[in-house]
Amino acid sequence: MLQILEHQRVDIALQIVAVQVEAYQEEARLIGFSDIPQLTESKEDIMKSKEVFIGEMIEGKLAGVLSFEKENERLTICRLVVRPRYFRKGIGSCLLTHVLQRYSECECIVSTAEKNTPAIKLYKAHQFSIIKHTAAADNLVLVTMKRD
């Protein structure tokens, strides 16, 4: 069940942290880069965030999270994470579809690692295209993708 997450609550923030640690550990292995900033985020960081968080619950547990910021007519997806045991079950696509439909009037931007082919494939399936490559660190190139 898709829902807005009250990330200011300690219990919700802890669940978000748990999901993203699992997901970003998997991404770190995939892309060969372990210094992903979200891996060190605390529940306090999540609770203070100005992002809007939505989540997909399965059997009472948080399976996936998408967060975004909206400024004027631009929507920036900040994170899209799914617990590895739920990979390739459509959860990321469901979260992304919900946000894109809800904010269809907005230009939408997202960044991910160039080596994160599953994420790039997902975004391309939702009509995103790569607009920029940025060397972010040794052995890490980020791609910025845009959907109008």
C-alpha positions as CSV (number, residue, x, y, z in Angstrom):
1,M,0.0,0.0,0.0
2,L,1.4,3.4,-1.1
3,Q,1.4,6.1,1.5
4,I,2.9,9.5,2.5
5,L,5.4,8.8,5.2
6,E,5.5,11.0,8.3
7,H,9.3,11.0,8.4
8,Q,9.4,13.4,11.4
9,R,8.3,10.4,13.6
10,V,11.1,8.4,15.1
11,D,9.7,5.0,14.2
12,I,9.1,6.0,10.5
13,A,12.5,7.7,10.2
14,L,14.1,4.4,11.6
15,Q,12.3,2.4,9.0
16,I,13.4,4.7,6.2
17,V,17.0,4.5,7.3
18,A,16.8,0.7,7.4
19,V,15.4,0.5,3.9
20,Q,17.9,2.9,2.4
21,V,20.9,1.2,4.2
22,E,20.0,-2.1,2.6
23,A,19.4,-0.6,-0.8
24,Y,22.4,1.7,-0.9
25,Q,24.7,-1.2,0.4
26,E,23.5,-3.1,-2.7
27,E,24.1,-0.1,-4.9
28,A,27.6,0.4,-3.5
29,R,28.5,-3.2,-4.5
30,L,26.9,-2.7,-7.9
31,I,28.8,0.5,-8.7
32,G,32.0,-0.1,-6.9
33,F,31.7,3.0,-4.7
34,S,31.0,2.7,-1.0
35,D,30.9,6.4,0.1
36,I,27.2,6.9,-0.8
37,P,26.1,9.8,1.5
38,Q,22.8,8.2,2.4
39,L,24.6,5.2,3.9
40,T,25.6,7.5,6.8
41,E,22.3,9.3,7.3
42,S,20.8,9.0,10.8
43,K,17.2,9.0,11.8
44,E,17.7,12.6,12.9
45,D,18.8,13.5,9.4
46,I,15.7,12.0,7.9
47,M,13.5,13.6,10.6
48,K,14.9,17.1,9.7
49,S,14.7,16.6,6.0
50,K,12.5,19.0,3.9
51,E,11.9,16.3,1.4
52,V,8.5,14.7,0.9
53,F,8.7,10.9,1.5
54,I,6.3,8.3,0.1
55,G,6.6,4.6,0.8
56,E,5.2,1.2,-0.3
57,M,4.2,-1.0,2.5
58,I,4.0,-4.8,2.1
59,E,2.6,-6.9,4.9
60,G,3.1,-4.0,7.3
61,K,6.7,-3.4,6.4
62,L,8.3,-0.6,4.5
63,A,9.5,-2.1,1.2
64,G,10.4,1.0,-0.8
65,V,10.8,4.7,-0.4
66,L,10.9,7.7,-2.8
67,S,11.6,11.2,-1.6
68,F,11.4,14.4,-3.6
69,E,11.6,18.2,-3.3
70,K,9.3,20.5,-5.3
71,E,10.3,24.0,-6.2
72,N,8.1,26.0,-8.5
73,E,7.6,23.8,-11.5
74,R,10.6,21.5,-10.9
75,L,10.5,18.2,-9.0
76,T,13.8,16.7,-7.9
77,I,13.7,13.1,-6.9
78,C,16.2,12.8,-4.0
79,R,16.1,9.1,-3.4
80,L,14.3,6.0,-4.7
81,V,15.2,2.9,-2.7
82,V,13.8,-0.6,-2.5
83,R,14.7,-3.4,-0.1
84,P,16.8,-5.9,-2.1
85,R,14.4,-8.7,-1.3
86,Y,11.7,-6.7,-3.2
87,F,13.9,-5.9,-6.2
88,R,12.2,-6.3,-9.6
89,K,8.7,-6.5,-8.2
90,G,7.6,-3.2,-9.6
91,I,7.9,-1.2,-6.3
92,G,10.3,1.4,-7.6
93,S,8.2,1.8,-10.7
94,C,5.0,2.1,-8.7
95,L,6.5,4.9,-6.5
96,L,7.9,6.7,-9.5
97,T,4.6,6.5,-11.5
98,H,2.6,7.8,-8.5
99,V,4.9,10.9,-8.2
100,L,5.1,11.5,-11.9
101,Q,1.3,11.4,-12.3
102,R,0.7,13.5,-9.2
103,Y,3.1,16.2,-10.5
104,S,2.6,15.8,-14.2
105,E,2.9,19.5,-14.8
106,C,6.4,19.6,-13.4
107,E,9.8,19.1,-15.0
108,C,11.4,16.2,-13.2
109,I,15.1,15.7,-12.5
110,V,17.0,12.8,-10.9
111,S,20.6,11.8,-10.5
112,T,22.1,8.4,-10.2
113,A,25.5,6.7,-10.7
114,E,26.4,6.0,-14.3
115,K,27.1,2.4,-13.3
116,N,23.7,1.9,-11.8
117,T,22.2,0.4,-14.9
118,P,19.0,-0.9,-13.1
119,A,18.1,2.6,-12.0
120,I,18.9,4.1,-15.4
121,K,16.8,1.5,-17.1
122,L,13.9,2.3,-14.7
123,Y,14.1,6.0,-15.4
124,K,14.4,5.6,-19.1
125,A,11.3,3.4,-19.0
126,H,9.5,6.4,-17.5
127,Q,10.7,8.7,-20.3
128,F,13.7,10.2,-18.6
129,S,16.8,11.0,-20.7
130,I,20.4,11.6,-19.7
131,I,21.2,15.3,-19.9
132,K,24.6,15.5,-18.0
133,H,27.5,13.4,-16.8
134,T,29.4,14.7,-13.7
135,A,32.6,13.2,-12.2
136,A,31.7,13.3,-8.6
137,A,34.6,11.4,-7.0
138,D,37.3,8.9,-8.0
139,N,35.6,6.0,-9.8
140,L,32.1,7.7,-9.6
141,V,30.3,9.4,-12.4
142,L,26.8,10.7,-11.9
143,V,24.2,11.1,-14.6
144,T,21.5,13.7,-14.3
145,M,18.3,12.6,-16.1
146,K,15.3,14.8,-17.0
147,R,11.7,14.2,-17.8
148,D,9.6,17.1,-19.1
